[in-house]
Amino acid sequence: MTPDSSTDYYRSQRELLQQLGPGGQLRLAQLESAIREAFAPYLVIREVGFVQFGDLTVEVLADAFHRFPVLVKPILASANVAGRAIRRDLGLDIDTYNAKLNQEVAGILAGYVWPLLSKEVAVPALVELERFWWVDKEMRKSKANWEVAVRNALNKFTLPETRFAKRKFQVSRETFEIDAASPPTAMPIEIAVDVKRIESPRDIHKRADEIVNKAANFAIAFPRGQFFVIVYYPFPHEHMNLRSRLDSPYIRGVFFASDATSSIEQAARFTLDRASGQ
């Protein structure tokens, strides 16, 4: 049986990139032409260093990964390789932002990525790739921290036995996650709070449908439970629109919060007050 005819066959990152290659090269050529035409009066030619990956060996690359872990993320990114591809193709769980590799793992990683690298890459390009992905990571971390901040605010104003924790429940073999559920371990779950960051008006249809669906399934699993939503949505003039999309008999309340601690705590208080019937 050939790989393509097997229902259990999944393409590796190398195969995916090879398939996408021609279209990507065309786009890059179009981009370079557009840059030169659009910004012609502002183009300057400077001498920069290039790493000639086409000339170095896998052993040299492995030694670089081992001795200078900070190189791992930008070099992998230059080849369109992320941590999830490494886990899938190599079975290695590597934190590409903090990769402390022994020589064996560095060799495996170098052998994997070396055939995917461009023949040469400008040093400023590698630095910019690191900057871009580091900023992206930190922004995603900030968003995750916002969920934690909401859960902490709920716990600040409640008793130990009714504290909130992330929990899951199941309905018809489908698993749902609650960002803040009380009580934290015992059953049944009495209060569920779905914590959502919606960054764009384009996302409200999909996210609202997801929230309403989760609320409906929560009502099936816990008919006497209460379901709330705390939302980060930085478009105040659109709050009523989103609230109307979340109008459901299964949702007891929708509250909005910003990044400010006072705003998060206010939404937490509103939620707890509504849950207690105040």
C-alpha angles and dihedrals in degrees: 000000000000119000093248092055095052117097088209095055119111121183119243122234090258092056092046092052092047090054092049095042103098094049092047093051091051091050092050091051090050090048093051091048091049093049093050093048100040097045101029095130091051101045117115128184115226132174111247134170122256127202107222100214090171090066102043124082131239088251092057091049092048091051090050091051091049097047099034110034091175087074094064100079100046094042092049090045091052087060095044092249121141133181093265091058090052091050091048099044102031104022090233122135103211126169097220091196093054104023111169100177129184116221094263095052091042088055093049092048093046092050090051099049101033096081090050097054124104114249089250136005128192115244093231089054091056091048091050091049089054091049093049097049094041091054090046091052093048092049091051090048089052091053091050089048089056090061089050090049091054092049091048091050091052090050092048091064101039138070122266093250092054098043121142128244138166108270142167135222134186134224122178092344092307115120122216128191124219115204093207121015131171130241093036097222114358126087139274102045106229103185127027124186119191108206113203137178111201110185101180137034087232089068100053096089094054096038094045090052090050092051095047091047092051091048091051092051091046088056089054093050096040111022092179095045127105123230123204136175129215111190136192104206113153095205107086093180088060097050094096090050092053092044089054090051088054093050101129135143087233096059116077097189145353119209131179128219136178130207092277116106091225091055093049092048092048091054089048091052092048090052095049092044091052091046091053091049097252 
